[in-house]
Every structure is written in C-alpha cells, then in structure tokens.
Amino acid sequence: MLEAAARGLSRYGYGNLVLDQVARDAGYTRGALYHQFKDKEDLARAVIEWVDETWRREVGGLVDQQAEPVAALIALARGHAVYCRRDVARVVTALRAEFSGHDHPLGREIERISETGVRRVARLIKAGREDGSIPPGPPARTVALAFLGALEGAVIMLAGQEPHDELLAARAAAGALGLDSPPASPPA
C-alpha cells in the first residue's frame, strides 16, 4: 500500500492523489485502505516516514560506512542517485514543491527531513575542512545547501540515464564542495 501511495504522490502530488486509485494499484479495496489509514493525510505521513526510513537505511548506511568525510559525501551522492532511480524516491521532492510556502503538517514534516539532511552534510563538510580534505569557503551550512541542490538537480535531470546519473551526481557534489573531481568509486 505504501509503495502504491508513494508512486501516486511522486507522480500526481498530494492534492491530486486519489485514494481509490492507490487502493486499486496496491491490490486492495478502498475499505482496506481506510482500515489501515484514517485519511489521505495519514497515508501520506506514513509514506513520508517509510521513504525517509528507506533512504536512511539504503543511502545513510553507505555514508556511515565511510571513515573520511569526502568519501562519505561522495557515497551519499552516488547512493542518492541510485536510490532516486525509483519513482517512490521522488516523494520528498514532489511534496516539497507542492507545499512550499504553505503551512501544512506534511510540508513541515518534509522540511524536518530536509533540515536533518542539511545538518548531516554540514557536519561532514566541517569535518572535511578540519582534516584538510575540503577547502575553506562559505559557511558549511551554505555549502551543504549547494551540495544538496546540485545533487537533487543532477538526479532529477538525469533520471533514467544510468550509470551516468551516479557518476555525474558525484561530480556535481564534488564541485559544490570545491573539489576538482570526486574520488574514484569504491571497487564493486
């Protein structure tokens, strides 16, 4: 059910999400959907939580495996590009655009998730500056926003163009960090 709802949110947004269609796409009845979720907002909140947990497990796990800040940031870029090859990964981007400038509980949840990412990237940038692997420059938070913006732009524009999406996402991220090029990808 969550995957079907995530596909719907990614493609049509929250305002155009039709619960009957979500239930059909998931192989359930509308009654079964309402048995699990009280309304569309409850379903969307569950999808946001599921997508966030999935991203943290799949991409965050790659980042956590890296001892060096630059390697962690490039792993994040590459992992995010791979993660975003699926429709469901676009939920956060679609909802961020839909709720931008609106005070809505789902918009606040998306902002909370986004801010968590900004803080994580900023901490890695600070660590990279401390060990000399990332050059000095604008404040770490500003660079983190540029890093995430470059990464999102690359994966959105390169959707469906694998394996180039992964390589170019890493290059875009490296550029935002002030690096000449990303480190070579780890052996497969």
Backbone as JSON Lines, residues from 0, in Angstrom:
{"i":0,"aa":"M","n":[0.83,-1.19,0.0],"ca":[0.0,0.0,0.0],"c":[0.87,1.26,0.0]}
{"i":1,"aa":"L","n":[1.92,1.25,0.83],"ca":[2.79,2.42,0.92],"c":[3.5,2.68,-0.41]}
{"i":2,"aa":"E","n":[3.94,1.63,-1.07],"ca":[4.63,1.81,-2.35],"c":[3.69,2.38,-3.4]}
{"i":3,"aa":"A","n":[2.46,1.88,-3.46],"ca":[1.48,2.4,-4.41],"c":[1.17,3.87,-4.11]}
{"i":4,"aa":"A","n":[1.03,4.21,-2.85],"ca":[0.77,5.6,-2.47],"c":[1.98,6.48,-2.79]}
{"i":5,"aa":"A","n":[3.17,5.96,-2.57],"ca":[4.39,6.72,-2.88],"c":[4.48,7.0,-4.38]}
{"i":6,"aa":"R","n":[4.17,6.0,-5.19],"ca":[4.17,6.22,-6.65],"c":[3.15,7.3,-7.01]}
{"i":7,"aa":"G","n":[1.98,7.24,-6.41],"ca":[0.95,8.23,-6.69],"c":[1.36,9.63,-6.26]}
{"i":8,"aa":"L","n":[1.94,9.75,-5.07],"ca":[2.41,11.06,-4.59],"c":[3.52,11.6,-5.49]}
{"i":9,"aa":"S","n":[4.41,10.72,-5.92],"ca":[5.51,11.13,-6.79],"c":[5.0,11.65,-8.12]}
{"i":10,"aa":"R","n":[4.01,10.98,-8.66],"ca":[3.51,11.32,-10.0],"c":[2.47,12.43,-10.0]}
{"i":11,"aa":"Y","n":[1.59,12.45,-9.0],"ca":[0.44,13.36,-9.03],"c":[0.42,14.39,-7.92]}
{"i":12,"aa":"G","n":[1.27,14.22,-6.91],"ca":[1.26,15.12,-5.78],"c":[0.15,14.78,-4.8]}
{"i":13,"aa":"Y","n":[0.16,15.46,-3.69],"ca":[-0.81,15.2,-2.63],"c":[-2.22,15.64,-3.05]}
{"i":14,"aa":"G","n":[-2.33,16.83,-3.61],"ca":[-3.63,17.37,-3.98],"c":[-4.37,16.54,-5.01]}
{"i":15,"aa":"N","n":[-3.64,15.86,-5.87],"ca":[-4.26,15.06,-6.93],"c":[-4.24,13.55,-6.65]}
{"i":16,"aa":"L","n":[-3.82,13.17,-5.46],"ca":[-3.79,11.76,-5.11],"c":[-5.21,11.26,-4.9]}
{"i":17,"aa":"V","n":[-5.56,10.18,-5.59],"ca":[-6.91,9.6,-5.5],"c":[-6.78,8.28,-4.74]}
{"i":18,"aa":"L","n":[-7.4,8.22,-3.56],"ca":[-7.25,7.04,-2.71],"c":[-7.81,5.77,-3.34]}
{"i":19,"aa":"D","n":[-8.9,5.88,-4.11],"ca":[-9.43,4.71,-4.81],"c":[-8.37,4.11,-5.74]}
{"i":20,"aa":"Q","n":[-7.64,4.99,-6.43],"ca":[-6.6,4.53,-7.36],"c":[-5.44,3.9,-6.59]}
{"i":21,"aa":"V","n":[-5.06,4.5,-5.48],"ca":[-3.98,3.93,-4.65],"c":[-4.36,2.52,-4.21]}
{"i":22,"aa":"A","n":[-5.59,2.37,-3.72],"ca":[-6.05,1.05,-3.26],"c":[-6.02,0.06,-4.41]}
{"i":23,"aa":"R","n":[-6.53,0.46,-5.57],"ca":[-6.53,-0.45,-6.74],"c":[-5.11,-0.83,-7.14]}
{"i":24,"aa":"D","n":[-4.22,0.17,-7.2],"ca":[-2.83,-0.1,-7.59],"c":[-2.13,-1.05,-6.63]}
{"i":25,"aa":"A","n":[-2.55,-1.02,-5.37],"ca":[-1.95,-1.89,-4.34],"c":[-2.65,-3.24,-4.26]}
{"i":26,"aa":"G","n":[-3.76,-3.39,-5.01],"ca":[-4.5,-4.65,-4.97],"c":[-5.44,-4.75,-3.78]}
{"i":27,"aa":"Y","n":[-5.87,-3.6,-3.25],"ca":[-6.78,-3.57,-2.1],"c":[-8.06,-2.83,-2.48]}
{"i":28,"aa":"T","n":[-9.02,-2.91,-1.59],"ca":[-10.23,-2.11,-1.74],"c":[-10.03,-0.8,-1.0]}
{"i":29,"aa":"R","n":[-10.9,0.16,-1.29],"ca":[-10.82,1.43,-0.57],"c":[-11.08,1.2,0.93]}
{"i":30,"aa":"G","n":[-11.96,0.28,1.25],"ca":[-12.24,-0.04,2.65],"c":[-11.01,-0.55,3.37]}
{"i":31,"aa":"A","n":[-10.22,-1.38,2.69],"ca":[-8.99,-1.9,3.29],"c":[-8.0,-0.76,3.55]}
{"i":32,"aa":"L","n":[-7.97,0.19,2.62],"ca":[-7.09,1.34,2.8],"c":[-7.51,2.12,4.04]}
{"i":33,"aa":"Y","n":[-8.82,2.38,4.17],"ca":[-9.3,3.13,5.32],"c":[-9.23,2.34,6.62]}
{"i":34,"aa":"H","n":[-9.09,1.04,6.52],"ca":[-8.88,0.24,7.72],"c":[-7.48,0.49,8.3]}
{"i":35,"aa":"Q","n":[-6.54,0.77,7.39],"ca":[-5.15,0.99,7.82],"c":[-4.82,2.46,8.06]}
{"i":36,"aa":"F","n":[-5.49,3.37,7.34],"ca":[-5.19,4.8,7.42],"c":[-6.49,5.58,7.57]}
{"i":37,"aa":"K","n":[-6.49,6.57,8.47],"ca":[-7.75,7.28,8.73],"c":[-8.14,8.23,7.6]}
{"i":38,"aa":"D","n":[-7.15,8.76,6.86],"ca":[-7.45,9.66,5.75],"c":[-6.21,9.81,4.87]}
{"i":39,"aa":"K","n":[-6.33,10.66,3.86],"ca":[-5.23,10.85,2.91],"c":[-3.99,11.4,3.6]}
{"i":40,"aa":"E","n":[-4.16,12.31,4.54],"ca":[-3.0,12.87,5.24],"c":[-2.28,11.8,6.05]}
{"i":41,"aa":"D","n":[-3.03,10.93,6.7],"ca":[-2.44,9.84,7.49],"c":[-1.64,8.91,6.57]}
{"i":42,"aa":"L","n":[-2.19,8.59,5.41],"ca":[-1.49,7.75,4.44],"c":[-0.22,8.46,3.94]}
{"i":43,"aa":"A","n":[-0.34,9.73,3.59],"ca":[0.83,10.47,3.1],"c":[1.92,10.56,4.16]}
{"i":44,"aa":"R","n":[1.52,10.77,5.41],"ca":[2.5,10.83,6.51],"c":[3.23,9.48,6.63]}
{"i":45,"aa":"A","n":[2.49,8.38,6.52],"ca":[3.11,7.05,6.59],"c":[4.07,6.84,5.42]}
{"i":46,"aa":"V","n":[3.71,7.34,4.25],"ca":[4.6,7.21,3.08],"c":[5.88,8.01,3.3]}
{"i":47,"aa":"I","n":[5.74,9.23,3.78],"ca":[6.92,10.07,4.03],"c":[7.85,9.38,5.02]}
{"i":48,"aa":"E","n":[7.3,8.83,6.07],"ca":[8.1,8.13,7.07],"c":[8.78,6.91,6.46]}
{"i":49,"aa":"W","n":[8.05,6.15,5.65],"ca":[8.6,4.96,5.0],"c":[9.73,5.32,4.04]}
{"i":50,"aa":"V","n":[9.52,6.35,3.22],"ca":[10.55,6.78,2.27],"c":[11.79,7.25,3.03]}
{"i":51,"aa":"D","n":[11.59,8.03,4.09],"ca":[12.71,8.52,4.89],"c":[13.48,7.35,5.52]}
{"i":52,"aa":"E","n":[12.77,6.41,6.1],"ca":[13.43,5.24,6.7],"c":[14.19,4.43,5.66]}
{"i":53,"aa":"T","n":[13.6,4.27,4.48],"ca":[14.24,3.52,3.4],"c":[15.51,4.24,2.96]}
{"i":54,"aa":"W","n":[15.43,5.55,2.79],"ca":[16.61,6.32,2.37],"c":[17.7,6.21,3.43]}
{"i":55,"aa":"R","n":[17.34,6.38,4.69],"ca":[18.35,6.31,5.76],"c":[19.02,4.94,5.78]}
{"i":56,"aa":"R","n":[18.25,3.89,5.57],"ca":[18.82,2.55,5.6],"c":[19.73,2.32,4.38]}
{"i":57,"aa":"E","n":[19.24,2.67,3.18],"ca":[19.99,2.38,1.96],"c":[21.12,3.36,1.69]}
{"i":58,"aa":"V","n":[20.85,4.64,1.8],"ca":[21.88,5.65,1.49],"c":[22.65,6.03,2.75]}
{"i":59,"aa":"G","n":[21.95,6.27,3.83],"ca":[22.63,6.62,5.08],"c":[23.59,5.53,5.51]}
{"i":60,"aa":"G","n":[23.23,4.28,5.26],"ca":[24.12,3.17,5.59],"c":[25.42,3.23,4.82]}
{"i":61,"aa":"L","n":[25.36,3.65,3.55],"ca":[26.58,3.8,2.75],"c":[27.46,4.91,3.32]}
{"i":62,"aa":"V","n":[26.83,5.99,3.74],"ca":[27.56,7.12,4.3],"c":[28.25,6.71,5.6]}
{"i":63,"aa":"D","n":[27.51,6.0,6.44],"ca":[28.04,5.58,7.74],"c":[29.23,4.63,7.62]}
{"i":64,"aa":"Q","n":[29.35,3.96,6.5],"ca":[30.46,3.02,6.3],"c":[31.79,3.72,5.99]}
{"i":65,"aa":"Q","n":[31.72,4.99,5.67],"ca":[32.92,5.72,5.26],"c":[33.56,6.43,6.45]}
{"i":66,"aa":"A","n":[34.87,6.27,6.57],"ca":[35.59,6.89,7.69],"c":[35.97,8.34,7.39]}
{"i":67,"aa":"E","n":[36.14,8.66,6.11],"ca":[36.59,10.0,5.73],"c":[35.41,10.85,5.25]}
{"i":68,"aa":"P","n":[35.38,12.13,5.62],"ca":[34.24,12.98,5.26],"c":[33.97,13.08,3.75]}
{"i":69,"aa":"V","n":[35.0,13.26,2.95],"ca":[34.78,13.38,1.5],"c":[34.23,12.07,0.95]}
{"i":70,"aa":"A","n":[34.78,10.96,1.38],"ca":[34.28,9.66,0.91],"c":[32.82,9.48,1.32]}
{"i":71,"aa":"A","n":[32.47,9.93,2.52],"ca":[31.08,9.83,2.98],"c":[30.16,10.69,2.13]}
{"i":72,"aa":"L","n":[30.59,11.91,1.79],"ca":[29.76,12.8,0.98],"c":[29.6,12.27,-0.45]}
{"i":73,"aa":"I","n":[30.64,11.72,-1.0],"ca":[30.54,11.16,-2.36],"c":[29.69,9.89,-2.33]}
{"i":74,"aa":"A","n":[29.82,9.09,-1.28],"ca":[28.95,7.91,-1.13],"c":[27.49,8.34,-1.04]}
{"i":75,"aa":"L","n":[27.24,9.44,-0.34],"ca":[25.88,9.97,-0.26],"c":[25.37,10.35,-1.65]}
{"i":76,"aa":"A","n":[26.2,11.06,-2.41],"ca":[25.79,11.48,-3.76],"c":[25.51,10.28,-4.66]}
{"i":77,"aa":"R","n":[26.43,9.34,-4.67],"ca":[26.25,8.16,-5.52],"c":[25.04,7.33,-5.06]}
{"i":78,"aa":"G","n":[24.94,7.11,-3.77],"ca":[23.83,6.33,-3.23],"c":[22.49,6.99,-3.48]}
{"i":79,"aa":"H","n":[22.45,8.31,-3.35],"ca":[21.2,9.04,-3.6],"c":[20.79,8.92,-5.07]}
{"i":80,"aa":"A","n":[21.76,8.99,-5.97],"ca":[21.46,8.84,-7.4],"c":[20.85,7.46,-7.68]}
{"i":81,"aa":"V","n":[21.43,6.45,-7.1],"ca":[20.9,5.09,-7.29],"c":[19.51,4.97,-6.66]}
{"i":82,"aa":"Y","n":[19.36,5.5,-5.46],"ca":[18.07,5.45,-4.77],"c":[16.97,6.14,-5.6]}
{"i":83,"aa":"C","n":[17.33,7.26,-6.21],"ca":[16.34,8.05,-6.95],"c":[15.97,7.47,-8.31]}
{"i":84,"aa":"R","n":[16.5,6.34,-8.65],"ca":[16.09,5.68,-9.89],"c":[14.67,5.14,-9.79]}
{"i":85,"aa":"R","n":[14.15,5.07,-8.59],"ca":[12.79,4.56,-8.37],"c":[11.82,5.73,-8.23]}
{"i":86,"aa":"D","n":[10.62,5.55,-8.74],"ca":[9.58,6.58,-8.62],"c":[9.36,7.0,-7.18]}
{"i":87,"aa":"V","n":[9.33,6.03,-6.27],"ca":[8.98,6.33,-4.89],"c":[9.96,7.3,-4.23]}
{"i":88,"aa":"A","n":[11.17,7.36,-4.73],"ca":[12.17,8.25,-4.14],"c":[11.85,9.71,-4.4]}
{"i":89,"aa":"R","n":[10.99,9.98,-5.35],"ca":[10.68,11.36,-5.71],"c":[9.59,11.98,-4.82]}
{"i":90,"aa":"V","n":[9.09,11.23,-3.85],"ca":[8.03,11.73,-2.98],"c":[8.44,13.02,-2.29]}
{"i":91,"aa":"V","n":[9.61,13.04,-1.68],"ca":[10.03,14.21,-0.91],"c":[10.15,15.43,-1.82]}
{"i":92,"aa":"T","n":[10.73,15.26,-2.99],"ca":[10.88,16.38,-3.92],"c":[9.52,16.89,-4.39]}
{"i":93,"aa":"A","n":[8.63,15.98,-4.73],"ca":[7.3,16.38,-5.2],"c":[6.52,17.11,-4.12]}
{"i":94,"aa":"L","n":[6.56,16.6,-2.9],"ca":[5.81,17.22,-1.81],"c":[6.47,18.53,-1.36]}
{"i":95,"aa":"R","n":[7.79,18.6,-1.42],"ca":[8.47,19.85,-1.07],"c":[8.0,20.95,-2.02]}
{"i":96,"aa":"A","n":[7.93,20.65,-3.3],"ca":[7.47,21.65,-4.27],"c":[6.0,22.0,-4.04]}
{"i":97,"aa":"E","n":[5.18,21.0,-3.78],"ca":[3.74,21.25,-3.6],"c":[3.44,22.08,-2.35]}
{"i":98,"aa":"F","n":[4.16,21.84,-1.27],"ca":[3.86,22.52,-0.01],"c":[4.74,23.74,0.26]}
{"i":99,"aa":"S","n":[5.62,24.08,-0.66],"ca":[6.49,25.23,-0.49],"c":[5.66,26.49,-0.24]}
{"i":100,"aa":"G","n":[5.98,27.19,0.82],"ca":[5.28,28.42,1.14],"c":[3.94,28.23,1.83]}
{"i":101,"aa":"H","n":[3.56,26.98,2.11],"ca":[2.29,26.7,2.78],"c":[2.57,26.12,4.16]}
{"i":102,"aa":"D","n":[1.78,26.52,5.13],"ca":[1.91,25.95,6.46],"c":[0.98,24.73,6.53]}
{"i":103,"aa":"H","n":[1.56,23.57,6.32],"ca":[0.79,22.32,6.3],"c":[1.59,21.28,7.07]}
{"i":104,"aa":"P","n":[0.92,20.4,7.81],"ca":[1.66,19.38,8.58],"c":[2.61,18.53,7.72]}
{"i":105,"aa":"L","n":[2.19,18.18,6.52],"ca":[3.07,17.38,5.66],"c":[4.26,18.21,5.18]}
{"i":106,"aa":"G","n":[4.02,19.46,4.88],"ca":[5.11,20.34,4.48],"c":[6.12,20.5,5.6]}
{"i":107,"aa":"R","n":[5.63,20.61,6.83],"ca":[6.54,20.72,7.97],"c":[7.36,19.44,8.15]}
{"i":108,"aa":"E","n":[6.75,18.3,7.91],"ca":[7.47,17.02,8.01],"c":[8.56,16.93,6.95]}
{"i":109,"aa":"I","n":[8.24,17.35,5.73],"ca":[9.23,17.36,4.65],"c":[10.38,18.3,5.01]}
{"i":110,"aa":"E","n":[10.06,19.46,5.55],"ca":[11.1,20.41,5.95],"c":[11.99,19.83,7.06]}
{"i":111,"aa":"R","n":[11.39,19.11,8.0],"ca":[12.16,18.49,9.08],"c":[13.16,17.48,8.49]}
{"i":112,"aa":"I","n":[12.7,16.66,7.57],"ca":[13.57,15.67,6.93],"c":[14.69,16.37,6.16]}
{"i":113,"aa":"S","n":[14.33,17.4,5.41],"ca":[15.33,18.14,4.64],"c":[16.37,18.78,5.54]}
{"i":114,"aa":"E","n":[15.93,19.37,6.63],"ca":[16.85,20.02,7.56],"c":[17.8,19.01,8.2]}
{"i":115,"aa":"T","n":[17.31,17.82,8.47],"ca":[18.17,16.76,9.0],"c":[19.29,16.45,8.01]}
{"i":116,"aa":"G","n":[18.95,16.39,6.74],"ca":[19.96,16.15,5.7],"c":[20.97,17.28,5.6]}
{"i":117,"aa":"V","n":[20.49,18.52,5.67],"ca":[21.39,19.67,5.61],"c":[22.37,19.63,6.78]}
{"i":118,"aa":"R","n":[21.88,19.35,7.96],"ca":[22.76,19.3,9.14],"c":[23.8,18.18,9.0]}
{"i":119,"aa":"R","n":[23.37,17.04,8.49],"ca":[24.31,15.91,8.33],"c":[25.42,16.27,7.35]}
{"i":120,"aa":"V","n":[25.04,16.86,6.22],"ca":[26.04,17.24,5.22],"c":[26.95,18.34,5.78]}
{"i":121,"aa":"A","n":[26.38,19.31,6.48],"ca":[27.2,20.39,7.05],"c":[28.22,19.84,8.05]}
{"i":122,"aa":"R","n":[27.83,18.86,8.86],"ca":[28.78,18.25,9.81],"c":[29.93,17.58,9.06]}
{"i":123,"aa":"L","n":[29.61,16.89,7.97],"ca":[30.67,16.23,7.19],"c":[31.58,17.26,6.52]}
{"i":124,"aa":"I","n":[31.0,18.35,6.07],"ca":[31.82,19.42,5.47],"c":[32.76,20.01,6.52]}
{"i":125,"aa":"K","n":[32.26,20.27,7.69],"ca":[33.12,20.8,8.77],"c":[34.25,19.82,9.08]}
{"i":126,"aa":"A","n":[33.92,18.55,9.15],"ca":[34.95,17.54,9.43],"c":[35.97,17.5,8.29]}
{"i":127,"aa":"G","n":[35.52,17.62,7.06],"ca":[36.44,17.64,5.92],"c":[37.33,18.87,5.92]}
{"i":128,"aa":"R","n":[36.8,19.98,6.35],"ca":[37.63,21.18,6.45],"c":[38.67,21.03,7.56]}
{"i":129,"aa":"E","n":[38.26,20.39,8.65],"ca":[39.2,20.19,9.76],"c":[40.35,19.27,9.37]}
{"i":130,"aa":"D","n":[40.06,18.23,8.56],"ca":[41.14,17.32,8.16],"c":[41.83,17.76,6.87]}
{"i":131,"aa":"G","n":[41.39,18.89,6.27],"ca":[42.04,19.43,5.08],"c":[41.58,18.83,3.77]}
{"i":132,"aa":"S","n":[40.61,17.92,3.79],"ca":[40.17,17.29,2.54],"c":[39.15,18.13,1.77]}
{"i":133,"aa":"I","n":[38.56,19.12,2.44],"ca":[37.62,20.04,1.79],"c":[38.18,21.45,2.0]}
{"i":134,"aa":"P","n":[38.32,22.21,0.9],"ca":[38.92,23.54,1.04],"c":[38.02,24.51,1.81]}
{"i":135,"aa":"P","n":[38.62,25.54,2.41],"ca":[37.82,26.55,3.09],"c":[36.92,27.26,2.07]}
{"i":136,"aa":"G","n":[35.88,27.89,2.59],"ca":[34.97,28.6,1.7],"c":[33.79,29.13,2.49]}
{"i":137,"aa":"P","n":[32.67,29.25,1.83],"ca":[31.47,29.76,2.51],"c":[31.13,28.9,3.72]}
{"i":138,"aa":"P","n":[30.23,29.38,4.58],"ca":[29.85,28.6,5.76],"c":[29.39,27.18,5.37]}
{"i":139,"aa":"A","n":[29.66,26.24,6.26],"ca":[29.35,24.83,5.98],"c":[27.88,24.63,5.63]}
{"i":140,"aa":"R","n":[26.98,25.31,6.31],"ca":[25.55,25.17,6.01],"c":[25.25,25.64,4.59]}
{"i":141,"aa":"T","n":[25.85,26.73,4.17],"ca":[25.64,27.25,2.82],"c":[26.14,26.25,1.78]}
{"i":142,"aa":"V","n":[27.31,25.68,2.03],"ca":[27.86,24.68,1.11],"c":[26.99,23.42,1.13]}
{"i":143,"aa":"A","n":[26.47,23.06,2.3],"ca":[25.59,21.89,2.39],"c":[24.35,22.1,1.53]}
{"i":144,"aa":"L","n":[23.78,23.29,1.58],"ca":[22.61,23.58,0.75],"c":[22.96,23.5,-0.74]}
{"i":145,"aa":"A","n":[24.13,24.03,-1.11],"ca":[24.57,23.95,-2.51],"c":[24.82,22.5,-2.91]}
{"i":146,"aa":"F","n":[25.45,21.74,-2.04],"ca":[25.72,20.32,-2.29],"c":[24.41,19.58,-2.56]}
{"i":147,"aa":"L","n":[23.44,19.76,-1.67],"ca":[22.16,19.06,-1.82],"c":[21.38,19.56,-3.04]}
{"i":148,"aa":"G","n":[21.46,20.85,-3.32],"ca":[20.8,21.39,-4.5],"c":[21.4,20.85,-5.79]}
{"i":149,"aa":"A","n":[22.74,20.81,-5.84],"ca":[23.41,20.26,-7.03],"c":[23.07,18.78,-7.2]}
{"i":150,"aa":"L","n":[23.06,18.07,-6.08],"ca":[22.74,16.64,-6.12],"c":[21.32,16.41,-6.6]}
{"i":151,"aa":"E","n":[20.36,17.11,-6.01],"ca":[18.95,16.95,-6.42],"c":[18.77,17.31,-7.89]}
{"i":152,"aa":"G","n":[19.36,18.42,-8.29],"ca":[19.24,18.83,-9.69],"c":[19.79,17.78,-10.63]}
{"i":153,"aa":"A","n":[20.94,17.23,-10.29],"ca":[21.55,16.21,-11.15],"c":[20.66,14.96,-11.24]}
{"i":154,"aa":"V","n":[20.17,14.47,-10.11],"ca":[19.39,13.22,-10.19],"c":[18.04,13.44,-10.84]}
{"i":155,"aa":"I","n":[17.46,14.63,-10.7],"ca":[16.19,14.91,-11.36],"c":[16.39,14.99,-12.88]}
{"i":156,"aa":"M","n":[17.38,15.74,-13.29],"ca":[17.6,15.93,-14.73],"c":[18.13,14.68,-15.42]}
{"i":157,"aa":"L","n":[18.81,13.82,-14.68],"ca":[19.41,12.63,-15.27],"c":[18.59,11.36,-15.01]}
{"i":158,"aa":"A","n":[17.36,11.51,-14.59],"ca":[16.51,10.35,-14.3],"c":[16.47,9.41,-15.51]}
{"i":159,"aa":"G","n":[16.72,8.15,-15.25],"ca":[16.67,7.14,-16.3],"c":[17.94,7.04,-17.13]}
{"i":160,"aa":"Q","n":[18.97,7.76,-16.78],"ca":[20.21,7.73,-17.56],"c":[21.34,7.09,-16.77]}
{"i":161,"aa":"E","n":[21.08,5.89,-16.29],"ca":[22.11,5.19,-15.54],"c":[23.1,4.56,-16.5]}
{"i":162,"aa":"P","n":[24.34,4.41,-16.17],"ca":[25.02,4.71,-14.91],"c":[25.52,6.15,-14.83]}
{"i":163,"aa":"H","n":[25.23,6.95,-15.84],"ca":[25.75,8.32,-15.87],"c":[25.19,9.17,-14.73]}
{"i":164,"aa":"D","n":[23.97,8.87,-14.28],"ca":[23.37,9.63,-13.19],"c":[24.24,9.56,-11.93]}
{"i":165,"aa":"E","n":[24.74,8.39,-11.63],"ca":[25.55,8.2,-10.43],"c":[26.88,8.96,-10.53]}
{"i":166,"aa":"L","n":[27.56,8.82,-11.65],"ca":[28.84,9.5,-11.85],"c":[28.68,11.01,-11.83]}
{"i":167,"aa":"L","n":[27.67,11.51,-12.55],"ca":[27.5,12.96,-12.65],"c":[26.96,13.56,-11.35]}
{"i":168,"aa":"A","n":[26.18,12.8,-10.59],"ca":[25.75,13.26,-9.27],"c":[26.97,13.43,-8.37]}
{"i":169,"aa":"A","n":[27.9,12.47,-8.43],"ca":[29.13,12.57,-7.63],"c":[29.97,13.76,-8.07]}
{"i":170,"aa":"R","n":[30.04,14.0,-9.37],"ca":[30.81,15.16,-9.86],"c":[30.16,16.48,-9.44]}
{"i":171,"aa":"A","n":[28.83,16.55,-9.52],"ca":[28.13,17.77,-9.1],"c":[28.37,18.03,-7.62]}
{"i":172,"aa":"A","n":[28.29,16.97,-6.83],"ca":[28.52,17.09,-5.38],"c":[29.96,17.53,-5.1]}
{"i":173,"aa":"A","n":[30.92,16.93,-5.8],"ca":[32.32,17.29,-5.62],"c":[32.55,18.75,-5.97]}
{"i":174,"aa":"G","n":[31.92,19.21,-7.04],"ca":[32.06,20.6,-7.45],"c":[31.53,21.55,-6.38]}
{"i":175,"aa":"A","n":[30.39,21.21,-5.78],"ca":[29.83,22.06,-4.73],"c":[30.75,22.12,-3.51]}
{"i":176,"aa":"L","n":[31.51,21.06,-3.3],"ca":[32.45,21.01,-2.18],"c":[33.75,21.76,-2.48]}
{"i":177,"aa":"G","n":[33.96,22.14,-3.74],"ca":[35.19,22.8,-4.13],"c":[36.29,21.84,-4.48]}
{"i":178,"aa":"L","n":[35.93,20.59,-4.78],"ca":[36.93,19.58,-5.16],"c":[37.04,19.54,-6.68]}
{"i":179,"aa":"D","n":[38.2,19.21,-7.18],"ca":[38.39,19.11,-8.62],"c":[37.56,18.0,-9.22]}
{"i":180,"aa":"S","n":[37.52,16.87,-8.55],"ca":[36.74,15.74,-9.02],"c":[36.48,14.81,-7.83]}
{"i":181,"aa":"P","n":[35.45,13.97,-7.97],"ca":[35.19,13.04,-6.86],"c":[36.27,11.96,-6.81]}
{"i":182,"aa":"P","n":[36.48,11.42,-5.64],"ca":[37.4,10.28,-5.56],"c":[36.85,9.14,-6.41]}
{"i":183,"aa":"A","n":[37.72,8.28,-6.85],"ca":[37.28,7.12,-7.64],"c":[36.25,6.35,-6.86]}
{"i":184,"aa":"S","n":[35.31,5.75,-7.58],"ca":[34.29,4.96,-6.89],"c":[34.93,3.74,-6.26]}
{"i":185,"aa":"P","n":[34.37,3.32,-5.13],"ca":[34.93,2.14,-4.47],"c":[34.76,0.92,-5.36]}
{"i":186,"aa":"P","n":[35.65,-0.07,-5.22],"ca":[35.52,-1.27,-6.04],"c":[34.19,-1.97,-5.76]}
{"i":187,"aa":"A","n":[33.63,-2.53,-6.82],"ca":[32.33,-3.2,-6.69],"c":[32.45,-4.54,-6.04]}
